[in-house]
Amino acid sequence: MPHARRLTEILPAALALLALISFLRFPDTVRESAAHAMSRCAASLVPALFPASAAASLLVRRMKRGTVLTVLLTGLAAGFPVGAVCAAALFRERRIGKRDAELLAALSSSASPAFLVGVLGGMWGDARYGWLLLAAQLPVLLGLFLLFRPGKRANPELPASAPSSFARDLTDAIGQAGAGCLTLTAAVVFFSVAASVAEKLCPPLSPLVRLIFEFSAGAAFGASVGGIAGAALSGAAVGFGGLAVLMQIAAPMGEAGLSVKPYLLTRLVLASLLAAVSAAWTALYPMTPAVDALAPIPAVSPSVLAALLLALFVLSLLRRPKNAA
């Protein structure tokens, strides 16, 4: 046990040191990959996800906040990592038990409809592909929810409290969405850079690296490959979610003392399912990836990128402090 504990302490530091050395070894790759990732966020991810995230967060505040069903539907509508954050909050407030919170986080975490239809459909030049993956994953997640019924033995209703104003709820929802998009942008940039550098170190593992590190980059890589194999790779990347999303989900879950094992098992099931569905769809209805969606660096100037990050930072400041009434 002491040796295992020492390994868990040393390994993260060793990986961080290896990443730092690798980033310094390939500065051009780091710069180009970071610029590409930031441009992708500005051109597609943030415009598609921010409005939906803000609307979903507002929905939670205006409806019966804290209910298990609301968390499930909100997480599925807003996408990673809203469901896990809400599930961890319910557990900390003793609204649901540990097992139920872990299940709820797993079942309410998925790629959002905005990403599947607006971003992934755009990459492949066919919005129907995005709708197909959405239709494939929803029955699985909703079916597992009905089967296990997380929270059925607890009363998930929040105690009666004075309702806040619509203006306050709207401001908080916009601030939370802005903070989420800022975190998402940072995670996408870091893991995209890490994936590009890892490909430099071991080129034969390029598809696997893209699949594991960051799901939007993995989906884009699949579109660049094209054909049945590329579609299967895109589907698997979206279903798995990648390390970038895992870190965003593990943070609130770990702080609450919750395990991410149910989430990982759900991700493996969805990765296999969406890969198979994507391959079958492409075999029946061949798709041509959109050239604009696969451009190495979209035409977004540095000033626009800086303005986007500044705007997201300002929006994140709109959130009400935790100790506010």
N, C-alpha and C positions, 0 to 999 in steps of 0.2 A: 504493500500500500504506500509506504513512504516514497518508493521509486516511482510509482504511478503518479502520485501527487506532484513530485518534483518534475516529472515529464510534462504534466499539464501546465506547470508554471513556466517551464523553459520553452516549450514548443511555440506558444504564441509570440514570445519575444524573438525567437529564432526566425519565425516566419516574417515578422515585421522587419527584422534586419535584412533578411533576404530580399524582401520587397523593396526596401530602400536602396540596396546595392543595385538591384536590377533596374530600378527607375533611373538611377544615376548612370548606369551602363548604356541605356538606350534613351537618351534625352529626346531625340527626334521622334521616336515612336510614342513616347509619353505625350509630347506636345500635340502631335497630330491626332492621337486617339482622344485626348481630352477635348480638343477643339471639335472633333466629330461628334463626341457624345453630348457636349453642351449644345451644339447646333441641333442635334436630333431632339433633345429635350425642348428647345425653344420652338422648333418647327412642328413637332407633332405631339410629344408626350404631354407637356404642360397644357397646351391649348385644348387637348382632348380630355385630360383628367381633372384640371382645376375646376371648371364649372360643375362637373358632376360631383366632385368631392364636396364642394361648398353646398350644393343643393342637398346632398345626402346628409351632411352634418346638420343642416338646418332642419331637415325632416326629423332627425332624432330629438332635437331640442323642442320641436313644436308638438310632437306626438307623446305618447306615454314613454318617457325616457327611461331606459334601463331594462325594458322588457327583452327577453331572449329573442323573440321573433323579430322585434325591431332591429336588434343588433345583427341578426342573421341577414335580413333583407338589406340593411344599410351597408353591411360589409360586402355583400355580393354586388350591390349597385356602385359603390365607391371604389372597390378594388383594394389590393394590398395597401397598407396593413391595417385598415380601419377596423375590420372585424376583430382582429386579435387585440388591438388596443382597447376596444370596448369590452371584450370578454375579460381581459385582465382587470379592468376597472370594476366590473361587476363582482369579480372574486374578491378584490381588495375591500369592497364595501359589504362583503358577506351576503350578497344577494343570491349567489349560486355557489355550489361546492367546487372542489378542485377538479374532479373528473369532468364535471359538466362544463367548467370554464375551458379546459383543454380541448374538449370536443367542439364546443362552440367556436373557439378560435380557429380550429382546423376547418370547420365546415363553412365559416363565414369569410374565409380568406381565399381569394381567387383573382385572376385578371378581370378587370372591370369590362362591362359592355362597351364603354367608350374606347378602351384600348383595342379590344377584339375587333370591333366593327370599324372604328375610325382610323386606328393605327395599323393593326395587322392586316385588315382588309385593304388598306391603302398600299401596304408593302407588296401584296400579291395582286393588286389591281382588280380585286373582286370582293366587294363588301359581303357577298353571300358566304364567303369562307369564314369571315368573322362571326356572322350569325350562326353558322353551322357549329363552330366550336362552343359558342355560348349555349346553343341548344343541346350540345352533348354533355357539357359539364353541369348545367343546372339540375337536371333530373338526378344525377348522382349525389350532389350535395344536398338537395332538398330531400331525396329519398333517405339518405343516412340520417338527416335531421329528424325526420318522422320516425325512423326506426329506433334511434337512441333517445330522442326527446330530451336533450340537455335542459336542465332547469325544471323538469316537471315535478320534482319533489320539493322544490323551493318556491317561495313567493317572490318572483322577480320584480314586482311592482315597486316603484320608488315610493317612499312615504310622501304624504301630502305636503306640499310646500307652495309658497307664494309664487305664481307664475311670473317669469321674467317677460319683459317687453319684446315685441317682435324685433325692434331695432337692436336690442341687446343681443338677442339670439342670432340675428343676421350678421352682426359684427363679429361675434364669436365664431360663427360658422366660416366666414370668409378668412378670419385669422387662422383657424385650424387648417383650412384647405391650403392657405399660403405656406404655412409651416410644413405641412406634409409634402407639398410639391418641392419646396426647397430641400428637404431631406432626401426626397426621391432623386432630385437632380444631382445632389452630392454623391449619393450611392451609385447612380448610373455612371457618373464620370469616373469615380474611383475604380469600380469593378470593370469598367470598359478598358481603362488603362491597364489594370492588372491582367486582364485577358489578353490584350495585345502584346504585353511584355512576355507573358507565358507562352504565347505562340512563337515569339522570337526564340525563346529558350528551347522549345520543343515543337517544331512545326507540325509533325504528324498528328499531334493531339489537338489540333486547332478546332475541329468540330466539337469535341468533348469539352474543351475549355469554354467555348462560347455557350454551350448548353448549360454548364454548371455555374458560371460566374454571374451573368446578368441576362434576364430573360428577354428584354427588348433587343439587346445585341444578338442574342441567340436566334431570335425570330428573324431579325434582319439578315443574319448570316445564312439562315435556311432559305430565305428569299433570293439571296445572291447565288446560292447553289442551284435553285430551281428544281422543277420536276418532282417526282414522287419522293425521292430521298430528301430533297430540300423542304418539302411540305411536312414530312414526318419530323424533321429536325425542328422546324418552327413550332409545330404542335407540341412536341416534347418540351421545348424550352418554355412555352407559355404554361403548360401544365405543371412543370416542376417549379417554376418561379425563380430559381437561381439563388446564389449566395447573397446577393444584394438584398433581396426581399427577406431571406431568412434572417439576416442580421437585424432588419427593421422589426421583425416579428419577435425574435428572440429577446430583444432588449426589454420591452414591457412585460413579456411573459416571465423572463428570468427575475425581474424586479419583484414580481408578484409570487415567485416561488412555483411557477407552473412549468411543466415539461412541454417541449416542442415535438415529442415523439409522435403524437397523433397527427400533428400538422405534416410532419415528414412522410408518414405513411399515406396520408391523403394525397400529398403531392406526387408520390410515386405512382399511385393508382391513376391520377389524372394525367400524368405525363404519358403513361402507356396508352391510356384511352385516347387522348387527343392526337398522339402520334399515329395510332391506327386509323382514326377517323380522317385525319388529314391525308394520309396515304391513299385511303380508299376514295376520298372525294377527288383528289387530283388524278387518280387513274380513270375516273368516270368523266370528270370535267377538267381537263387540263387548264392551268392558269398561267398567265404571263406576268411575272413580277413587274411592277411599275418602275420605270427607269428613274423617275424623279425621287421615289422613295428610297432608292438604293444609291443615290449620289454620295460620293465619299464625304464631302462636307457641304451641306446645304448652304445656300446663299444667305447666311445670316451674319451680319457684320459684328465685330467685337463690341461696338457701342450698343447694339441691340441686346447682345448677350449680357452685358454689364447692367443694362437697364432692367432686363428680366430678373436677374438675381437680386438687384436692389428692390424691385417691386415686391418680389416674394418675401424678402426680409422685412420690409415695411408691413406687409400684410400679416406676417407671423406675429408682429408686435401688437396686433389688434386683439389677440387672445386675452381673455380675462385671467388674471393671476389665480393660482390654485386656492389661495387663501381669501379670495374675494367672495363677498356674500352673493 
